[in-house]
Structure formats: structure tokens, C-alpha cells
Amino acid sequence: MALIVQVRRGRYVAWAYWLAVVMVGMFGTMAADVLHVGFGVPYTVSSGLYAVGLAAVFLPWRRVGGTLSIHLVDTVRRKLFYWAAVAATFAMGTALGEFTAYTAHLGFFASVVLLAALILVPAVGYTRYGWKPVFSFWFAYIGTVPWVRRSRTGSPSR
């Protein structure tokens, strides 16, 4: 319902957008947890599966829409691609965060430090090496999700 409300908006409306973010974030997080807890899929595998899923959203979005810029998410088609990317990002980010903390045995603190450092990569790439803004945005956005998940909950669903 939150996505329907958001997609039908002709412009940015804060409450509708953030409600959709929360709902899509919960869905993506649950998708990662269900694969692991419900079906026993290791986080190494689910992280890769969701990365492939994210690529499966980005490739046609770029081909059909001409850009992945969030500034041009102005049609229903682009909005659907955007929200599919957000959902895949949350699922992959959750699986990756769980992987670093548990499978890689880094624990909570080291996992947060590692994932926070990952966010600096696109900032440096953009400011020092001229990375394109859209690439830098999505790199940072994707890198942010597992960090936010770790710092928000402290302990994942298991």
C-alpha cells in the first residue's frame, strides 16, 4: 500500500516517501532473513543472489530509462525501477551486514567500522578521481544499508 501511495504521487511528498522507505526496507530486510533463517541459505550465497538481483534491476532500468539518476525518477516506470533497486539494496545490505558480523566473524564493532569505511570509497572516488555522480550515489547508497542495519539494531535477526 505504501508503494502504491508513493508511486501515485506526482512529486516528492515527505510522509509518503519515508513511509515507502520504511516498508520497502522492512521487506528487503525480511527477504534476506527469510532466505537465511527459513531456508538455510548462507549469507555468502544470499549476498551474491541479491547483488545479481540488484544488477537485474539496474541493467534494464539504465537501458530503458537512459539513466539511473534519482533526479529523473519522474515516471511510473522509473519509480518502479527505483523502488525495486531500493528493495534489492536492503536485502543485499542485510545479507552483507550479517555476513560480515557472523560468517566472517568480525562481530558488531568491526563490522560497523568496515562498512563505515566502505562508505568513504565513493566520496573519495567522486572528489579526488572524478567518479560520476550517479555511480557515486548508488555506490554510497548500497554501502550504507548494511552499516545502518548494524548500527540500528546491534544484533541481527538469527
SVG drawing of the C-alpha trace seen along z (x, -y; Angstrom):
<svg xmlns="http://www.w3.org/2000/svg" viewBox="-2 -17 44 42">
<polyline fill="none" stroke="black" stroke-width="0.4" points="0.0,0.0 2.8,-2.4 4.4,-1.9 1.1,-2.5 0.7,-5.7 4.2,-6.8 4.2,-5.9 0.9,-7.7 2.4,-11.0 3.3,-13.4 6.0,-15.0 8.0,-14.3 5.8,-14.2 7.8,-13.5 5.5,-11.3 4.6,-9.1 8.2,-8.7 9.5,-7.9 6.6,-5.5 7.6,-3.7 11.3,-3.6 10.4,-2.1 8.1,0.5 10.5,1.4 13.4,1.5 11.4,3.9 10.6,6.1 14.2,6.2 15.5,7.0 12.9,9.8 13.8,11.2 17.4,11.6 16.5,13.1 13.9,15.5 16.4,16.9 18.9,17.5 16.7,18.4 13.8,20.0 15.7,21.8 19.2,22.1 20.8,20.2 24.3,19.0 24.8,15.2 27.6,15.6 25.2,17.0 22.3,14.7 24.6,11.6 25.6,12.7 22.0,13.6 20.8,10.1 23.7,8.5 22.7,10.3 19.1,9.2 20.2,5.6 22.1,5.8 19.0,7.3 17.2,4.1 20.0,1.7 20.7,3.1 17.1,2.8 16.5,-0.5 19.6,-2.0 18.7,-0.5 15.0,-1.6 15.3,-4.8 18.7,-6.0 19.9,-6.9 19.9,-5.7 19.8,-9.2 17.5,-9.7 16.8,-13.2 15.0,-11.8 12.7,-9.3 9.7,-11.1 7.6,-8.5 5.8,-5.4 8.3,-3.1 11.3,-4.9 9.7,-4.9 9.1,-1.1 12.7,-0.6 13.9,-2.8 11.8,-1.0 12.9,2.4 16.5,1.2 15.9,0.0 14.3,3.3 17.2,5.3 19.7,3.0 18.1,3.5 18.1,7.3 21.7,7.4 22.8,4.9 21.1,7.0 22.7,10.2 26.1,8.5 25.9,7.0 25.0,10.4 27.9,11.9 30.5,9.5 29.3,9.8 28.7,13.6 30.0,15.6 33.3,13.6 33.4,13.5 34.1,9.7 31.4,9.1 29.4,6.0 32.0,3.3 34.5,4.4 31.6,4.9 30.4,1.3 33.9,-0.1 34.4,1.9 31.1,0.9 31.5,-2.7 34.9,-2.8 33.2,-1.4 31.0,-4.5 34.2,-6.6 35.2,-4.9 32.7,-6.7 33.3,-10.0 37.0,-9.8 36.3,-8.5 33.9,-11.4 36.0,-14.2 39.5,-13.1 39.1,-10.8 36.2,-12.3 33.8,-9.4 30.4,-10.1 27.8,-11.4 25.1,-8.7 27.7,-5.9 29.0,-7.5 25.5,-7.9 24.5,-4.3 27.8,-3.0 27.3,-5.0 23.7,-4.1 24.3,-0.4 27.2,-0.6 25.1,-2.5 22.4,0.1 24.5,2.8 26.1,0.1 22.8,-1.4 21.4,2.1 24.3,2.9 24.3,-0.4 20.5,-0.5 19.9,3.0 23.2,4.0 22.3,7.6 20.6,9.1 17.7,11.5 19.0,15.0"/>
</svg>
